[in-house]
Amino acid sequence: MAETFDVVVIGAGPTGENAGARAAAGGLKVALVEHELLGGECSYWACMPSKALLHPGETLWMAQHTPGVRELIKEPLKAEAVLKHRDKMVSGYDDKSQMKWAEGAKLTVVRGRGKLTGPRMVRVEGKDGKVRELEARKAVVIATGSKPRMPDIAGLKDSRPWDNREGTGSKAVPGRLVVLGGGVEGVELAQAWRELGSEVTLVQRGPRLLTRFEPFVGEQVAQALRDTGVRVFLETQATKVQRSGEGKGEYTVTLSNRDTLRADALLVAMGRTARTDDLGLDTVGLKPGASIEVDEQLRAKGVDGDWLYACGDVNGRNLLTHMGKYQARLVGDILLGKPAKAWADTKATPQVVFTHPQVASVGHTEEQARKAGVPVKTVQYELGDVAGTSLMGEGFKGTAKLVVDEQRRVIVGATFTGPGVGEMLHAATIAVAGEVPLDTLWHAVPSYPTMSEVWLRLLEAYGL
């Protein structure tokens, strides 16, 4: 006999946890299915550990550029201490605290791999082989996230390279590290391991890094990586990978420019794909292995009965933890009968890249806005020319750019680079999501002397 719940959530990462908790808080009976650790990829193998690796290097860099402090800095980072702190931030890869939270949130945790067997039916197979059948009276929510994409490069798969899990969880600093990919994961981990003592080479097939951001972002981050000793190859691809010692020894990476790299570790950071290949999607008419297309209420398209929802990376709309949690809250509200519609993940998405300089953006880039037909005007200002930035230390600089819809006189995109700009981003997110008129923003007076004064300078540059 199947166990009956109002809602069955497959996947207990941040997205699944939020969807389940929101629904349970409204009185629904919820089952939360997970075959690994409660808390998912972000908590143990992505967001949290990568930032734990990055922050010490950023702190050291800022100290080295601060008069009166830099004179005291004699030693590099202590890698052992950083890795120990990383392990603490992921709770030693133990989810007991998450389990306690789930119980407090009135969620029924079901351990094992969940897959659909038909409308509103989920089969869960535990590690011990035992099977539980779950039936959802109201809805099934798929929140299984994404997995690393493995590109078709000769010898790559057989060489057993790192993906994000090894890249954030290694117990030792590799002597030589090659990173394939110049997106967020690639640049963050390249900088983190370099500052922990590894010799790092980053290979990017495109003409610049971080191609989804404004062009100046990739240029500034590439220069920062080079300044810390990372070798950066642009417009270059790996064409072949070999590994000695029966797949346990040194890597040899052949590049399209005919160079050959040798490394002790190889990190593949070339995108992610939806984790849907073993979810039983074919039993409800959907294609396994592909993102689940959803409408603005996060309901799966092509499935009758309005009972199947997909939120987070698995629907392909926006592969960011905080946007998955945003979608999850909306799904929870929808299941409780509250009107809700997802739109911020296409118009007002915030993102921070935790390199130094940090990168923070929300909404459209100039190119994206123009392609969308927005009548665009842009303004740009150097962050190093703001009093608050200069007070932080020497050599602190960056760039701020606004993309303005001239017709409506509202900001549709903002990008910042510089020290700690991630903490300035929410003001821009509010302006974009709230469509705050520029004439109103003129009266939002920034404190002096803070970096936030760049807002005043940008509005002045616009012509207010």
Disulfide bonds with the S-S distance in Angstrom:
none
